[in-house]
C-alpha cells in the first residue's frame, strides 16, 4: 500500500467513518475480513490532537456499547500518509476495547464524586469519619447518622424551612440516642428505597438534599438538660400554646413547659369540625369501650369532659359508666387532638378539635413560622424546650 492509495473496506454498510478533514487522508487496508458478523458498529470520531504532526496523532473513539456479536477476528493495517501507521493484532484491539470501556467509567467517577450534582449525592450522608456513634438495628450495627436520615424523613415534610428541618434533626438524634441508651424501642425509620418509592425520582433528589443538608449542619448535636439527654416531645400543631408535661403526663419534666404558640392559629389543622350520626358515635364507643354501656339516643349526654389542663386539652373524660384519659378518648374516635368539644347540633353530634397531636414540646408548624421570621434552629429549640443545651454527643 502507498500513502496515496485508498482501500475501501465493506462492512455490510454498518461501519460509519466521520469527521475526516481534507489534510488527513487515510485508508483502511485489511489482509483478511475483520468481522464476519457486526451489528450496529461505528466509529465516532477521527481526530488529530496535534496539528503540528498530524501523521502521528490519529485518535479513534469507538462506541463499544453498539459493538456486539463480533467473531472470527483477524488483523489489519491502517495506512496513513507516509506509509503504514499501525498494525495491530487481536490482543491489541481487545486492549483498546478495555480502555474504551474503562476510561469513561473512571472519568465519570472523578467528576461525579460526592458533589451536589452527582448521583451518589442523593444517597450520601455526612462524613461518617467524624463520628463512631452507632445503634443496633435488627442485630446490625448502624451509624447514627445513617439511621437518622430515615427518622427525620418520616417526622417532617422536607419542603419546610431549612432551620425547622435542622431543629427536627436535633430532636430526632436526641430521641434516637436516648432510646438506645435506655434500651427502649428505637424511633421508626425509612430506608432509601422507601423514600424513593414515596417521593419518586425527582422528589427524592430534592428532598434528600434538604435532609442531608440538615444532618450535616447539625451533625452530632443533641438536646441535653443538666448534662443528660432529654426526651424532646414534638407535635404537628398546637392549640395556641403547648402543654406542661406535669399536667399532660402526670410527671414533672422541667424542660417541657407550656409556651405560647399563637403562630399555629393560621395552620389548616388548627381547627377541625366534624359531624357524626348518634348511632355512628355510639357504635364506635361500644367497640372501643364495651363496658361504657352507651346508647345512641343519649350518647352526647353520656360523654362529659371532667378535667382540662391549662392549655385546654381534655385530661379526663367520662364515657357512660367508664372514665378514660383525654388521649384515650381522642384515639378511640380518631380525633386530631384531645383539645376537643362535643355538642349535639340539629340531631347530630358535632366535635370540634384544636391543634394536631398531643400538644407537648415543639410545635412543628410553630417552628416553621419562627424559621420564616429569621430564627435559627438553636433559637427555635430553646424557645420550645426550656433551659436545654445543644451539645455534641461523643462516642463514649
Secondary structure by P-SEA (a helix, b strand, c coil): ccccbbbbbbcccccccccccccbbbbbbbccccccccccccccccccccccccccbbbbbbcccccccccbbbbbbbbccccccccccaaaaaaaaaaaacaaaaaaaaaaccccccccccccccccccccbbbbcccccccaaaaaaaaaaacccccccaaaaaaaaaaaaaaaaaaaaacccccccccaaaaaaaccaaaaaaaaaaaaaaaaaaccbbbbccccccccccccccccbbbbcccccccccccbbbbbccccccccccbbbbbbcaaaaaaaaaaacccccccccccccccccccccccccccbbbcccccccaaaaaaaaccccccbbbbbcccbbbbbbccccccccccaaaaaaaaaacccaaaaaaaacccccccccccc
